[in-house]
Amino acid sequence: MTYAKLIDGELIFAPNPILVDGNYIGNPPGEVYLAEGYLPVIYTDPPETEPGYIAVSGWYDEGDAIRQVWTIVPEPITEEDALVRYANELTGAEDETLEAATETLIKKVMEE
């Protein structure tokens, strides 16, 4: 079992060995971690997502354990992908790379 503390949304894992009352305890039992304020960590599987979305992991303190939770958010778009989409909107093309989109855009401008 993994033990940790949840501080400002960040999981801080329990050390091993752990220092308790001036003594190091290697591979301590769960009771030692609990006494030092660490909680068991419950990992969960990410949910299925629709195309264009991703599941982002987070943590929730349930009082007696810390559970992994998931939030489904739109997939981030890179600057390059944004430029390709914009160029495709301007030209009506369906280019997949920045190089191809740029070439199509230049051809369209030269035709005008």
Contacts in CASP RR format, 6 or more apart in sequence:
PFRMAT RR
TARGET T0000
AUTHOR 0000-0000-0000
METHOD contacts of the structure
MODEL  1
MTYAKLIDGELIFAPNPILVDGNYIGNPPGEVYLAEGYLPVIYTDPPETE
PGYIAVSGWYDEGDAIRQVWTIVPEPITEEDALVRYANELTGAEDETLEA
ATETLIKKVMEE
1 30 0 8 1.000
1 40 0 8 1.000
1 41 0 8 1.000
2 13 0 8 1.000
2 14 0 8 1.000
2 40 0 8 1.000
2 41 0 8 1.000
2 43 0 8 1.000
3 13 0 8 1.000
3 14 0 8 1.000
3 30 0 8 1.000
3 33 0 8 1.000
3 34 0 8 1.000
3 38 0 8 1.000
3 39 0 8 1.000
3 40 0 8 1.000
3 41 0 8 1.000
4 11 0 8 1.000
4 12 0 8 1.000
4 13 0 8 1.000
4 14 0 8 1.000
4 38 0 8 1.000
4 39 0 8 1.000
4 41 0 8 1.000
4 66 0 8 1.000
5 11 0 8 1.000
5 12 0 8 1.000
5 14 0 8 1.000
5 37 0 8 1.000
5 38 0 8 1.000
5 39 0 8 1.000
5 66 0 8 1.000
6 12 0 8 1.000
6 39 0 8 1.000
6 59 0 8 1.000
6 61 0 8 1.000
6 66 0 8 1.000
9 58 0 8 1.000
9 59 0 8 1.000
11 41 0 8 1.000
11 59 0 8 1.000
11 66 0 8 1.000
14 33 0 8 1.000
14 36 0 8 1.000
14 38 0 8 1.000
16 26 0 8 1.000
16 27 0 8 1.000
16 28 0 8 1.000
17 24 0 8 1.000
17 25 0 8 1.000
17 26 0 8 1.000
17 27 0 8 1.000
17 28 0 8 1.000
18 24 0 8 1.000
18 25 0 8 1.000
18 26 0 8 1.000
18 28 0 8 1.000
18 32 0 8 1.000
18 33 0 8 1.000
18 36 0 8 1.000
19 25 0 8 1.000
20 28 0 8 1.000
20 32 0 8 1.000
20 35 0 8 1.000
20 36 0 8 1.000
25 32 0 8 1.000
30 40 0 8 1.000
39 61 0 8 1.000
39 63 0 8 1.000
39 64 0 8 1.000
39 65 0 8 1.000
39 66 0 8 1.000
40 64 0 8 1.000
40 65 0 8 1.000
40 66 0 8 1.000
41 65 0 8 1.000
41 66 0 8 1.000
41 68 0 8 1.000
42 65 0 8 1.000
42 66 0 8 1.000
42 67 0 8 1.000
42 68 0 8 1.000
43 68 0 8 1.000
44 67 0 8 1.000
44 68 0 8 1.000
44 69 0 8 1.000
44 70 0 8 1.000
46 55 0 8 1.000
46 57 0 8 1.000
46 70 0 8 1.000
47 55 0 8 1.000
47 70 0 8 1.000
47 72 0 8 1.000
49 55 0 8 1.000
49 72 0 8 1.000
52 74 0 8 1.000
52 75 0 8 1.000
53 72 0 8 1.000
53 73 0 8 1.000
53 74 0 8 1.000
53 75 0 8 1.000
54 72 0 8 1.000
54 73 0 8 1.000
54 74 0 8 1.000
54 75 0 8 1.000
54 76 0 8 1.000
55 70 0 8 1.000
55 71 0 8 1.000
55 72 0 8 1.000
56 70 0 8 1.000
56 71 0 8 1.000
56 72 0 8 1.000
56 73 0 8 1.000
57 68 0 8 1.000
57 69 0 8 1.000
57 70 0 8 1.000
58 68 0 8 1.000
58 69 0 8 1.000
58 70 0 8 1.000
58 71 0 8 1.000
59 66 0 8 1.000
59 67 0 8 1.000
59 68 0 8 1.000
59 69 0 8 1.000
60 66 0 8 1.000
60 67 0 8 1.000
60 68 0 8 1.000
60 69 0 8 1.000
77 85 0 8 1.000
80 98 0 8 1.000
83 98 0 8 1.000
83 101 0 8 1.000
84 95 0 8 1.000
84 96 0 8 1.000
84 97 0 8 1.000
84 98 0 8 1.000
84 101 0 8 1.000
87 93 0 8 1.000
87 95 0 8 1.000
87 98 0 8 1.000
87 101 0 8 1.000
87 102 0 8 1.000
87 104 0 8 1.000
87 105 0 8 1.000
88 94 0 8 1.000
88 95 0 8 1.000
88 101 0 8 1.000
88 104 0 8 1.000
90 105 0 8 1.000
90 108 0 8 1.000
91 101 0 8 1.000
91 104 0 8 1.000
91 105 0 8 1.000
91 108 0 8 1.000
93 100 0 8 1.000
93 101 0 8 1.000
93 104 0 8 1.000
95 101 0 8 1.000
95 103 0 8 1.000
95 104 0 8 1.000
END
